Amino acid sequence: AAEAEIQSTDIGQFPDAHLMSRAPVVGLPCEGCEAVFAGMPDKLESTARIAPRGEAGETMVIVGRVLDSTGKPRANVVVYAYHTDARGIYPPPAESLGAAADRHGRLRGWAVTDRDGRYSFTTIRPASYAGRRIPAHVHMHVIEPGCATYYIDEIVFTDDSLLTPAERSQHQENRAGSGITTPHRDGPGRPWRVQRDIRLGLNIPGHPGCSPAN
């Protein structure tokens, strides 16, 4: 598959990512949500890679913008994502990070939004679970430093034959906005591209409504 990187002229950085473990998990129930902190790099940027170069599968780029409740872009918000590989499994990490994080597999990554609220991931397009009729998807979480962390609607794909009307209705909780996306390519052999914009706190039970200053 063709390789692609999103280039940014305004790279966001969060100097001490581990301090974000102070952000309590909200929007419960959420089994294993604490795994978002396990293995988090010390330095984060607005452009990140989930699948390493050479990973089997079709290259896919996820882009998006994080907005607050008033529609203004929010900088320094961390977006965490993980998904299956091209076989539909969560491949185990090289080293264990604990039971919860290990279930997320090795195809996981973190990006911190830049001053315009933008983030991106370069990865592969995931496959649906082997032997099950569940649409392919990308799990997504948000970490608002010093405020809260929570899962949001996962990314699913409108061109997925497994995304039946019944399945589609199950993916419309609208947690931080809809995760239903339409993949497209800019030309033959080009990477897949999807956009997942995020509205902080939207339909998240127990969200504390923190301001950027907090």
C-alpha positions in Angstrom: 0.0 0.0 0.0 1.1 3.5 -0.7 2.7 5.3 2.3 1.5 8.7 3.4 2.3 11.1 6.2 0.3 14.2 7.2 2.6 17.1 7.4 1.9 19.9 9.9 3.5 23.3 10.1 2.2 23.8 13.6 3.0 20.7 15.6 1.3 20.5 19.0 3.4 19.1 21.9 2.5 18.3 25.4 5.7 18.3 27.5 4.8 15.8 30.2 2.2 13.4 29.0 2.2 11.3 32.1 0.7 14.1 34.1 -2.5 13.5 32.2 -3.1 10.4 34.3 -4.8 12.9 36.7 -7.7 13.1 34.3 -10.4 10.8 35.8 -12.4 8.4 33.6 -15.9 9.6 33.0 -18.7 8.4 30.7 -18.9 5.1 32.5 -19.3 2.2 32.2 -16.0 1.8 30.4 -14.1 -1.4 30.8 -10.4 -1.0 30.5 -10.5 2.8 29.9 -7.4 3.2 32.1 -5.4 1.6 29.4 -5.3 4.9 27.5 -2.4 5.9 29.8 -0.3 2.7 29.5 2.6 3.2 27.2 1.8 6.8 26.4 4.9 8.5 25.0 6.5 11.4 27.0 6.3 13.6 24.0 3.2 13.9 21.8 2.6 15.6 18.4 -0.4 16.5 16.4 0.6 13.9 13.7 1.1 10.3 14.9 1.5 6.9 13.4 -0.4 3.8 14.6 0.6 1.1 12.2 4.4 0.9 11.5 5.7 1.2 8.0 5.5 -2.2 6.4 2.4 -3.3 8.3 0.2 -5.5 6.1 -2.9 -3.7 4.9 -4.1 -0.7 3.0 -2.8 2.6 4.2 -5.4 4.9 5.9 -5.1 8.4 7.2 -7.4 9.6 10.0 -7.8 13.4 10.3 -10.0 15.5 12.5 -10.6 18.6 14.5 -11.4 18.8 18.3 -13.8 21.5 19.3 -15.2 22.6 22.6 -18.9 23.0 23.5 -19.0 26.4 21.8 -17.4 25.2 18.6 -14.0 26.7 19.2 -10.9 24.6 18.4 -9.1 23.2 21.4 -5.4 22.8 21.6 -3.5 20.2 23.7 -6.3 17.7 23.8 -5.0 14.1 23.4 -6.8 11.7 21.0 -6.1 8.0 21.5 -7.0 5.4 19.0 -6.5 1.6 18.5 -7.8 -1.0 16.1 -7.4 -4.5 14.7 -4.9 -5.5 12.0 -5.6 -6.7 8.5 -6.6 -10.1 9.8 -9.2 -8.7 12.2 -7.3 -9.3 15.4 -5.6 -7.1 18.0 -2.0 -8.2 17.6 -0.2 -8.5 21.0 2.4 -5.9 21.9 6.1 -6.8 22.0 6.1 -6.2 25.8 3.2 -6.4 28.2 1.8 -3.2 29.5 -0.9 -4.8 31.7 -4.0 -6.8 30.9 -6.2 -3.9 29.8 -3.6 -2.3 27.5 -2.6 -5.7 26.1 -6.2 -6.2 24.9 -5.8 -3.1 22.8 -2.9 -4.7 21.0 0.1 -3.0 19.4 -1.8 -0.9 16.8 -2.5 2.0 19.0 -1.4 5.6 19.2 -1.8 9.1 20.7 -1.9 12.5 19.0 -2.2 15.9 20.7 -4.2 18.7 19.0 -2.4 21.7 17.6 -3.5 25.3 18.1 -6.2 24.8 15.5 -7.5 21.7 17.2 -6.3 19.4 14.5 -4.9 15.9 14.8 -4.0 13.1 12.5 -3.0 9.4 12.5 -1.3 7.4 9.7 -2.2 3.7 9.9 -3.8 0.9 8.0 -7.5 0.2 7.4 -8.6 -2.4 10.0 -10.4 -5.6 9.2 -13.6 -6.8 11.0 -13.2 -9.4 13.7 -12.3 -12.7 12.3 -15.3 -15.0 12.2 -17.8 -12.4 13.4 -20.2 -10.1 11.5 -19.2 -6.9 13.3 -18.2 -3.9 11.1 -14.5 -2.9 11.0 -13.9 0.0 13.4 -11.3 2.2 15.1 -11.7 2.7 18.9 -11.3 6.3 20.0 -10.8 8.0 23.3 -10.2 11.6 24.4 -8.0 12.8 27.2 -8.6 16.4 28.3 -5.6 17.1 30.5 -6.5 17.9 34.1 -10.1 17.3 33.3 -11.4 13.9 32.1 -10.8 11.0 29.8 -13.6 9.1 28.1 -14.4 6.9 25.1 -16.2 8.4 22.1 -18.1 6.9 19.2 -15.8 4.6 17.3 -15.0 5.1 13.6 -17.0 2.9 11.3 -17.1 3.0 7.5 -20.1 3.6 5.3 -18.7 1.4 2.5 -18.5 -1.6 4.9 -21.1 -4.2 3.9 -21.3 -5.2 7.6 -22.6 -1.8 8.5 -26.2 -2.8 8.1 -29.0 -0.4 9.2 -29.3 -2.3 12.5 -25.5 -2.0 13.1 -25.5 1.6 12.0 -28.1 2.5 14.7 -25.8 1.0 17.4 -23.0 3.3 16.3 -25.1 6.5 16.7 -24.6 7.2 20.4 -23.2 10.5 19.2 -20.6 10.5 22.0 -18.5 13.5 21.1 -20.1 13.5 17.7 -20.7 10.8 15.1 -18.0 8.2 14.2 -19.7 7.2 11.0 -17.3 8.1 8.2 -17.1 7.8 4.4 -13.6 6.7 3.3 -12.3 8.2 0.1 -9.1 8.2 -2.0 -7.5 11.1 -3.9 -6.7 8.7 -6.7 -5.8 5.1 -7.6 -3.4 3.6 -5.2 -3.6 6.5 -2.8 -4.3 6.0 0.9 -7.8 5.9 2.3 -8.8 9.1 4.1 -11.4 9.5 6.8 -12.4 12.5 9.0 -13.5 12.2 12.6 -14.2 15.5 14.2 -14.8 15.6 18.0 -17.0 17.8 20.2 -15.7 17.6 23.7 -18.1 16.4 26.3 -21.0 16.0 24.0 -23.3 13.2 25.3 -20.7 12.1 27.8 -22.3 11.2 31.1 -20.5 12.9 34.1 -18.4 15.2 31.9 -17.3 18.0 34.3 -17.4 20.7 31.6 -13.8 21.9 32.2 -12.6 25.1 30.7 -9.3 25.3 28.8 -7.8 27.1 31.8 -8.4 24.0 33.9 
